[in-house]
Every structure is written in structure tokens, then in C-alpha cells.
């Protein structure tokens, strides 16, 4: 299934001091943090990283659901920052 991500700008993002990941932004923020969306493949990488170093019940990323765009949304709830937008 092909999804249209044209409403988003590709970017590299991070959570605090954690490594960077590839995702998308729409240029909006929540509480000063960039709203980010990721593909299922990137979401799996993010989960693997956080589940390896934190108790899964502490970070909330396991509860994020895929939305109608075919992406997982980290918008409006996670401390994400864009490192570089395309």
C-alpha cells in the first residue's frame, strides 16, 4: 500500500540525548517540541532503542497507534526535536 506523505517534510529527529531517527514533520509543535510522524519500520527501531534501555511502561511509545496516513504519530505528547529538515 502506497501512502501520500506530501503534507509532511522529511526530517531527522531525536528525543533528548537519544540517537537520531528518520521521520516526517508538518512544522507544528506541542509544548515547544516538534510534532513528528514515522513509518512502521522507523517506529520499530525507536521501540527497540527505548525498550532496551527503559521499562516499556515508562515511555509510552508502545501505545502509539498507526494513523490514517500509515504513519505513527509522536505529535502532541513526546519530547521530539527536529535535527534537520529536508
Secondary structure, DSSP 8 states (H G I E B T S, - for coil): -----TTSEEEEEEETTS-EEEEEEEEEEETTEEEEEE-HHHHHHHHHHHHHHS-HHHH-GGG--B-TTSSEE-TTTS-EEEEEE-
